[in-house]
């Protein structure tokens, strides 16, 4: 019985960890989309130019 209980506890911990990671992924995706919305109306060239300007000096 103890082994079955330990397996159940391990399964519960793994389920909780998986749920947490999935939640973090959803939150990251929502944040990424929200940050990108401001670029939705911009022409492609302007988005590229602003992206390049933001990365200058970071390498």
N, C-alpha and C positions, 0 to 999 in steps of 0.2 A: 504493500500500500504506500509506503513512503516514497518509493521510486515513482509511482504514478502521480503522487502529489507534487513531487519535484518537477516532473515533466510538465504538469499542468501549470505550475508557477513559471517555468521557463517559457512555455507557450504564451502565457499572459504577458510576460515581460517583452517577448519578441513582438507580440501584437501591439503593445503600447509603443514600443520604439518605432515600429513600422508606421503606425498611425501618426506619431509625432513628425516623422520625416515627410510623410505625405502632406501633412498640414503645412509644414515649412515650405514645401515645394509649391503648394497652392498660393501661399502668401507671397512667395518670391515672384511667381508668375503674375499675380495681380498687381504687384508693385511695378514690375517691368512694363506691363501694359499701360498702367497709369502714367508712368514716366514718358512713355513713347507717344502718348496721345497728342502731345503738343507738336509733334512733328508730322502728324497725319495730313495737315493741310499744306505743308511746305512742298515745294517742288523737289524732286530727287536730288538735283544738283546742289541745292541749298543745304539739304540735310547732310550730304557728303562733305561739303565745305565746312559746315559747322563741326562735324565730327572730327575732321582732320585738324581743325583749329584747336579743338579741345584736347587732342592728343599730343600736340606739339610740346616738346620739352619733357615728355614723360618717358622717354626711352633712352 
